[in-house]
Amino acid sequence: MGLFKNKKASVPTIPQNAPMPSAPAPTPTQEPKIQAPQQSFPTQPSSPQIQQPPQIQQPPQPQQPSFPKPSIQNQPTLPSVTAELNIQEDISREQPFFVRIDKFKKTKENFEHINDKVTEMEKVLHSLEETKNEEEKEINAWKQDLVEMKTLIAQIDKEIFNKI
């Protein structure tokens, strides 16, 4: 397991960087001079008593409006489906209903397509029922044949093998 034994330690040498040129020293004319305005501060009283700072009054807090708590009785109920249908009937009687002709034609085509598919499904269902009835007839015929074979086997067993 000497994976690390044979490696020789070789440290590459790093070349020395060239010395950086020194930056020019700032001259006094380059720096702007900012002078603060002279302020006069009040002198402290020389009395030995400590005066309390005046009390600052807090501004009055704005009152939050109070809202009534919601109750179950105040919550609106969702309209039922029959109520929605009644509303739609009322709207259709009161106002004209406009539909673009291209959308009407497309809707009519879709309706006819759906009607064709329903008719096709009825035919398929009818053929499935016929197939099911035919299969039941075949299964009943096979059951009857099986019963007949059992009776024949039982009769042969009685007549031939029971006499031995």
C-alpha positions in Angstrom: 0.0 0.0 0.0 2.8 2.4 -0.7 0.8 4.8 -2.7 2.5 7.9 -1.2 6.0 6.6 -0.5 7.6 7.1 -3.9 6.6 10.7 -4.4 9.5 13.1 -4.2 8.8 16.4 -2.5 9.6 19.1 -5.0 8.7 22.7 -4.1 8.5 25.1 -7.0 10.3 28.4 -6.5 8.2 31.5 -6.8 9.7 34.4 -8.7 10.1 37.7 -6.9 7.8 40.5 -7.8 9.2 43.7 -9.2 9.2 46.6 -6.6 6.1 48.9 -6.9 6.8 52.5 -7.6 6.0 54.8 -4.8 2.9 57.0 -5.0 3.5 60.8 -4.9 2.9 62.4 -1.5 -0.2 64.5 -1.3 0.5 68.2 -1.3 -1.4 70.6 1.0 -3.0 72.3 -2.0 -4.7 69.1 -3.1 -6.8 68.7 0.1 -9.8 70.9 0.5 -10.0 72.7 3.7 -13.4 72.5 5.5 -14.0 74.9 8.3 -16.8 74.3 10.8 -18.8 77.4 11.7 -18.2 78.7 15.1 -21.0 78.0 17.5 -21.5 79.3 20.9 -22.6 76.9 23.5 -24.4 78.0 26.7 -22.4 77.9 29.8 -23.3 75.4 32.5 -24.7 76.9 35.8 -22.2 76.7 38.6 -24.8 75.6 41.2 -24.3 72.4 43.0 -27.9 71.2 42.4 -28.6 69.0 39.4 -31.6 70.2 37.4 -33.9 67.6 35.9 -34.5 67.9 32.2 -38.0 69.0 31.3 -40.5 66.2 30.7 -41.3 65.6 27.1 -45.0 64.7 26.5 -45.7 61.8 24.3 -48.0 62.6 21.3 -51.4 61.0 21.7 -51.7 57.5 20.1 -54.1 57.4 17.2 -57.1 55.2 18.1 -57.5 52.2 15.9 -61.0 51.8 14.5 -63.0 49.0 16.1 -64.6 46.5 13.7 -67.4 44.2 14.7 -66.3 40.6 15.0 -67.6 38.4 12.2 -70.2 36.0 13.2 -71.5 32.9 11.4 -74.8 34.7 10.7 -73.2 37.6 8.9 -71.2 35.4 6.5 -72.6 35.1 3.0 -73.8 31.8 1.7 -72.9 30.4 -1.6 -75.8 30.2 -4.0 -77.1 26.8 -4.9 -77.0 25.4 -8.4 -80.7 25.8 -8.9 -80.5 29.4 -7.8 -77.8 30.0 -10.4 -79.9 28.3 -13.1 -82.8 30.6 -12.2 -80.6 33.6 -12.4 -79.3 32.5 -15.8 -82.8 32.0 -17.0 -83.9 35.5 -15.8 -80.9 37.0 -17.6 -81.6 35.2 -20.8 -85.2 36.5 -20.8 -84.3 40.1 -20.0 -81.3 40.8 -22.2 -80.3 39.7 -25.7 -77.5 37.3 -25.9 -74.9 37.8 -28.6 -72.5 35.2 -29.9 -69.9 35.5 -32.7 -70.9 33.5 -35.7 -67.6 31.6 -36.0 -67.8 30.6 -32.3 -71.4 29.5 -32.8 -70.5 27.4 -35.8 -67.6 25.8 -33.9 -69.9 25.1 -31.0 -72.4 23.5 -33.3 -69.8 21.3 -34.9 -68.5 20.3 -31.5 -72.1 19.5 -30.4 -72.7 17.4 -33.5 -69.4 15.6 -33.0 -70.4 14.8 -29.4 -73.8 13.6 -30.6 -72.1 11.3 -33.1 -69.8 9.9 -30.4 -72.7 9.2 -28.1 -74.5 7.3 -31.0 -71.3 5.4 -31.7 -71.0 4.5 -28.0 -74.6 3.2 -28.0 -73.8 0.9 -30.9 -70.7 -0.4 -29.2 -72.6 -1.0 -26.0 -75.3 -2.8 -28.0 -72.7 -5.0 -29.7 -71.1 -5.8 -26.3 -74.4 -6.8 -24.9 -75.0 -9.1 -27.9 -71.5 -10.6 -27.5 -72.1 -11.1 -23.8 -75.5 -12.9 -24.5 -73.8 -15.2 -27.1 -71.0 -16.0 -24.6 -73.6 -16.8 -21.9 -75.4 -19.1 -24.3 -72.2 -20.9 -25.2 -71.2 -21.2 -21.5 -74.7 -22.6 -20.7 -74.4 -25.1 -23.6 -71.0 -26.2 -22.3 -72.4 -26.7 -18.8 -75.2 -28.8 -20.2 -72.8 -30.9 -22.3 -70.6 -31.3 -19.1 -73.6 -32.5 -17.1 -74.5 -35.0 -19.9 -70.9 -36.3 -20.0 -70.9 -36.8 -16.2 -74.2 -38.8 -16.4 -72.8 -41.0 -19.2 -69.6 -41.6 -17.3 -71.5 -42.4 -14.2 -73.7 -44.8 -16.1 -70.7 -46.5 -17.8 -69.0 -46.8 -14.4 -72.1 -48.5 -12.9 -72.7 -50.9 -15.8 -69.1 -52.0 -16.5 -66.8 -51.4 -13.6 -69.1 -52.0 -10.7 -69.8 -55.6 -11.9 -66.2 -56.6 -11.6 
